[in-house]
Each structure stands twice: as structure tokens, then as C-alpha cells.
Amino acid sequence: MKIGSFSLIKELNTSLILNTVREKKSISRAEIAKLTGLTAATVTNITGKLIEYKLISETRFGKSNGGRKPIMLEFNGSGYHILGVVISRQEITVSLTDLNSNPINIKRGAIEPPLTPDKVLGWIAKEGEALIKESSKRVLGIGVSMEGLIDDKNGICVLSSGFGWKSVNINDYLSKRLKLPVFVNNDVKALAKGEELFGKGTKKDSFILLYISYGIGAALVNNGKIYRGNSNYACEVGHITLDINGPVCNCGNRGCFQALASGEALIEKIQSNHLDGLFEKKEITLSDISKKIKEGDKIILELIEKQAVYIGTGIANIINIFNPSEIIINGYISNAPDYIRSAIMKEIDEKALPGVRENTNVIFSHMEDEGKYKGAAGLFISRLFDNPEIYF
């Protein structure tokens, strides 16, 4: 048993009450005390502080069981704004969101290559400054999502092969320019945070988010926390070997999950089969492929159906290794028609250990692009929910 200081206990209780109000939508102080096990005095003191911070508000009278009608409390999701930054090969965006991660204004980057740190971060800072000035509410902080290996403790992009960045201190650059606290993490971990707060992962104690994009990555959420591993590089499932004689992966090994079933692998297949003519422009993106999926393009869907074997096999490996209660799949594959999803499920059912498979729910996310914005903003919002007092 850990013995905490008074301030730590107060911090934990404040987070517990704030999250209870947020999750329950409308709740009385008495109901909070009953649900959390905290004393009425503690609930009254902490809710008073949260009302002072304008994070929750008294809204209306609730139903009475004979005594005085209770005053209901609700989370004030529109009380403050957040900046959510997404740095990906598809698009660079800065979004102004509320505390429910609903976008109010989104700035999309039109940046000419090469995408150097100074050029990209300079554009983000400039657009961020404009959004802060335009905002009708106080902006509390910034969440940054970026593909690559990220040192989240220090906000440093250790390596992003897609951008050619090494040891770039994103936190230092943006916090100095925008004068706000900045939290940076890998794009997959950000998506997992978005799912946990606002998507299919809400009210789930644990799940794995599998992101199939240009590469393949995953994040494990357990008891509301993202499992980091020794250096925040846990769950690099894209480099599970599925075929020792398969194509060379960008990591140098052969037959990685990523080399066989990612968006990059699909684009290479399209090009090697001389199917570029199916697209309007020479440089094919996953947005173009998602559009073809939605249009029901038979040729593209046939290629994706072949990938389904590897996607299902990769997921079966993840189930066998981690024994999760749920896997949420996000990325271009989440738009695929039912027969392709069924093909993926067939491979999972055949290759995952029976006792483990039966207890794992595999679902597809409804937040593809939206998840990127919600996840980026969620990196800061989750910190705010953990310890609101430090921001007021």
C-alpha cells in the first residue's frame, strides 16, 4: 500500500470527482459521494473549487425523494479552449477545441517540402498564435501528436523517418513561442487517448488501439493509463515478423506486419501493379485510398482483401501476446466493407488461441480523421483531468 501526502490525496480526489461529473453528465453532490465513497464534506469542498475554476457548474434542481431537491452539477466542456496539433505525412493541422475535444476552428498546413523542424514548427506556432488571439475563451494548453518515436516526458521527437527528424525538442519550441504548457506523444498513443476519452474506449478499463496507417502501431491502455514500456516505445507491433521471406521493412527486417499490411505496403502494391492510373494525381495518399474504398472501387478492394490475411494474422498475434479484453482498429481499413472485415475476423478466429480469442472483442473505430484531432487535444485534456489545480 502506498502512503500519500495530503496534497496527493487531494489531487486524486479532485480528479476522481471531476471525471465522475464529466462521465455522468448530470449528477448531485450526494450521488458523487455515494459513487466515489468520499465524505460529503470532501465532495462539497472539491466541487466548490471546481466551480470556482469554471470546470463544472450548478445547472438545475434534480428530483427529490422527499427532502430538499438536490442541485445538479455538470461538466463545463465549453468553458475553456485547447490547441490540438497533428503532425503527420498526410496533413499538418492546428485545431482549436473545447474541453470535449470538439473542433471550433482547424488550420490545415500547406507547407512546401522539405518539411524541416523550423518550417513545420514555425508554421504551427504562427497558426497557434492566431487561434489563441481569435479564441473567445482562455486557451489552457497544447497537445501535439506526431508519427515516430517520441520521448513524451520531455516532448522530444527522437526519430521520425517520415519527416527525417532526429532529436527535435517540440515542447521547448512551442512552449516558448506560445507561452503554454505542451504535451507531445506518438500519434498512436494520442489516438488511444482520444478513444479512451471520447470514442469506443470510454468506460473501458483496458483496451488496445491498433492503428493501420502508412505504418502500423498500437497502444495499450490499462486502468486509464497508456503503457509506455521502458522508453515509451512499447507496442511497436508493426514489427512483429509474419513472413521471414517477406518484403524488406523500413526497419531492415523481412516480412514485418507493417511491410505486409500497412498503407505504405498497399501503395507499393498499387504502383508495382501499375495501377497509378486509377488515381487523379501521381503521388498516392491514404486519403485517396480511403476515397476509393468509400466509392467501392473493386480493384483497390481486391488488394485490401489480400491484405486482410496479414491483418487478421497480426491481430491474432497481438491477442495471443497481450490477452486484451478489447482491440479497437483505427485507420483506412476501418472504412472497408463488411466482407473484408469478415475476412479479417476469419483469420483472427483461426489463428488466435481459442481460450484467449473468445474473451477478446475486436471492433472498428468510428473516428478516423476525427480521432487525430480529438487524440491530440486529448493529450493535454487528460493531464487537466488528472490534476486541474495546477492550471488555475
N, C-alpha and C positions, 0 to 999 in steps of 0.2 A: 504494500500500500504506500502510495506517495503522500507525503505530508506537504501541503502547500501553504504559502503565506496567505494572509488575509487578502492582499491585493490580487493574488492569483485566483482565489476562490471567488472574489467579487467579479473578476473578469470572466470566469467560466459561467457564473450565474447570469451575468448580463447577456452573454452570447446565447445562453440557453433560452432566456426569456424573449430576446429579440427574434430568434429563429422560430420559437413557438408561435409568436404573434404573426410572423410572416407566413408560416405554413398553414395556420388555422384560418387566415383571412380576417375573421372577426371573433374576438374572444374576451371574456371578462377576466378581471384580476383573480376572482375566486377559482375560475376554471384553470387559469395558469398555475395557481398554487396546487390544485388537485393533480394536474398532469405532470408537473415537474417535481412535486414533493417538497417544494420550498415553502417557507413560512409566509403567512400573509404580509407580515411586516417587511420581509425581504422583497417580495413582489411589489409592494407599494413603493418602497424606496427606489428600486431599479426602474420600474415603469415611469416613475416621476422624472428620473434622469433622462430616459429615452424620449419622453415627451418634450423635455427641455431641449434635447438635441434635435427635435423635429424628425425623429426616425419613426416614431409611432404617434398616433393621435387618438383622442377620445372622439367617438363618432355619434353614438346614439344610445338609447336605453334598450337593454335586452329584456327577455321575458323573465318574469318573476315567478317563483314557486310559493309565493305567499308573503314574502318580505318586500324590502325596497328593491326596485328594479335596478339591475347592475348596469354600470356604464361600460359599453363595449369599446375595445381597443382594436385598431387596425394599423397595419404597416403603411408608412407613408412613402410608397415607392416613387412618387413624383417629386419628393422634397429636395433632392439633390441630383446632380449630373456626374457622369463618369466619362472618361475618354477610353475607348477600346481601339487598340491598334492591331491590325493584322498585316504581317509581312510574309507574303508567300509569292511563289513564282507566277501564280495566276493573277494576283492583284495585290496592290498595297493600299490599305484603307485606314482612315481615321474616322471613327464614329463617335458621336455624342449620344450617350444613352442615359436613361433614368436608372434607378436602383433595381428595377426588374429587368434590366438589360434590354429594354425596348429602344430601338434606334430612333433618335429625334432628327439627326442630320448625319449624312455619311459623305465623306470626301474620298473620292477614288483617285489613285495616283496615275498620272500619265507621265512617267519618268523614262527618259531615254537611256538605254544602256550605254556604258556599263553601270550596273547598279551598285555603286560603291557605298560604303557606310556613310560618308559625309553627304552624298547626294540623297540617299534614301532617308536618313535620319533628319537631315536638314529640311526636306520636304514635309516629313511628319511633324516636326517642331513648328514649322510655319503654319501648316493647316491646323495644328492643335491650338496654337495661339489665337487663330481666327475664330475657332469654335468656342474657345473659352470666353472671348470677348462678346460673341453673339449669344452665349447662353444666358437664359433668364434666371438660372439658379446657380448656386455655388457649385463649382466643379471640385470634387474631393480628391481624385487621384486618377491614375492611369494603369491600365492593364495592357501588356504587349504580348502577342502571340507570334512566334516565329518558327519556321521549319528549321530543324537542325538540332545539334547538341547544345543545350542551354544550361549554364550554371545559374539556377534560379535564386540561390542565396545572394549572389552578387549582381544579378541581372546582366550577365555576360553571355554573348553568343560565342561559345567555344569554337564551334565549327558548323558552317552551313555550306555544304558542297554546291547546292543550287545557286547560291549567291557568291560563292568564293570568299566568304568571310571567315576570318580566324581571330579569336580573342578580341571581339568588339564589345566594348562596355556600353550597352544600350541604356542601362539605368543611369549611368553617370551623365551621358549626353542629354537625355530627355529631362531628367530631374533638374539639371542646371538651367536648361532653356525654359522649361515650363513651370518651374518652381512648385512642383507637386510630387508626392510620393509615387514611385513607379515600381510595378511588379512585372517581371518578364518570365515567361516559361515557353517550353516547347509547344508547338501547335496542337499535338495530340493531347497533351495534358490539359491544355486550355479547353479543347473540345469536351474532354471528360468533365471538367469543371462546369462547363455550360450545360451538359446533360444532367449533371447532378443537381444544379440549382434550378434549371428551367425546362428540362426535357424529360426523356424517358428514365433518367436516373433519379428523379425526385422520389423521396421517401424510400430509397433503396439503401440498405446498409453496405452492400458491396456489389460491384459490377466491373466488367472490363469493357472499355471503349476501344473498338478496333476501327482504325481509320485507313481506308483504302483510297489513296490519292495518287500523286506521282510516285510516291513511295508507299510503304506500309508500316504503320506503327500502332502501338497500343498503350493504354494507360490503365492501371489497376487502381480502382477506388475501393478502399476498405474502411468502414466506420467513418465515412465522411472525409477521409484523408487520402491523397494520392500517394501511392507507394513510390518512393523515389529511387530506391536502391542505394548503393554505396556512393555514387557520384551523380545522382539524378538521371541516370541513363537506363533505368530499369525498363523492361518490357520492349526491348528492340526486337519484336517478334518477326519483323520483316526479314531478319537474317537467320531464321530457322531454315536449315537445309531440307529441301523436299526432293531434290533430284541431284545426286552427286555428278551426273553427266550433263546437267542442265546448262543454260546460258550463264556467262560470267556476270556477276553482280557488280555494282559500283564499289562494293566493299572489297572486291578481289576474289571472293569465293565463288563457287559454281552452284547453280540451282537453288539459290535462296528463294524463299516465299515471295519476296519483293521482285526478284528478277523474273518470276513466272506469272505473277498475278496482279501487279501494280498497274497504274495508269501509264507509267513510263513504258512498261513492257507491252501494253496494248498499243500505244502509239508506235513503238518499234515494229510491231506485227503489221500494223496498217501500212507503214512505209515499206517494209520488206516485201509485202504483197502488192505493192504499187497501187494502193487504194487511196492515195492522197487526193485523187480527183473527186472523191466524194465530198470533200470539204472546200469551202469557198477560198480559204487562204492556205498558203504553203505551210506555215507553222501551225500545227495542230495543238490545241489545248484541251484540257479536260472539260472545259465549258462547252467546247464544240462537240465533244463526245456525249456529254450529258444531253445536249440538244438532240443529237441523233437517236439516243435511247428513247427520249420522250416522243420523237417522231415515229418510232418503231422501225428504224432502218434495219432491214433483215441481215445485211452483210455485217454490220457492226455488231448486231446482237448475236450472230453466229460465232464471232470471235470471242465475245464475252462469255458465251455459253461454254466454250472450250476452257476459258479461264476458271469457270465455276468448279471444275475438278480440283484445281490447285487451291482455290479459295476455301472450299469445303475441307480439304486435307489440312490446310494451315490452321483453320479454326478447330478441327479435331485435335491437333497437336496442342493448341492453347488450352482446350478443355482438359486434356489429359495432364498437362503440366500444372495448371493453376486451380482446377476444380472450382470454377466460379459459379455463382448462382445465376448470373446473367451475363450475356455478351450483347452489347449494342453495336451494330455495324453502321458506320457513317462513311460517306464518300460517294463517288459516282455510281457505285454498284447498288446503292440504296434506291436508285431510280429504276433499276432493272425490273422487267415484267415478272409476273408470278412464276412462270415456268423456269426462269433462270434461278430465282430464289429457291424453287423446289429442288433444282439440280444441286445447289449448294447444300441444302439440308440433307439430301440423299447421301452425299459424301460424308457429311458430319455423322449421320446416323450409322454409316458403315464403318467408320474409322475411329470414332471416339469410343473409349471403354464404356460398355453398357451401363454399369453402375454409376459412372460419372455423368454420362450423357443424359440420362433420364432426369437428373437433378439440375440441368443447366438449360435455362431459357435463352434462345437466340432470337433477337428481334432486330429490326431495321429502324434507324433513326428517322424522324420526320424533319430534322433540322440539318440540312446540308450546308448551303451558304450561310443561312441564318445562324447556324451553330458557331460559325467562325467569329461573328461579331459578339454573340452572347458569351462565348467562351473567353474571348479577350477581355471584355469588360468584367466578366466573372472572376478573373484572376485578382482584380482589386476588390470587387464586391465581397468575395468570400473572406478576405482579410478584414474588411469592415465589419462583417457579421461576426467574425471571431473576437474582435476587440474594438468596439466602436469608440470607446472613450479616448483613444489616442489620436483621433481625427477631429476632436472638438475641444 
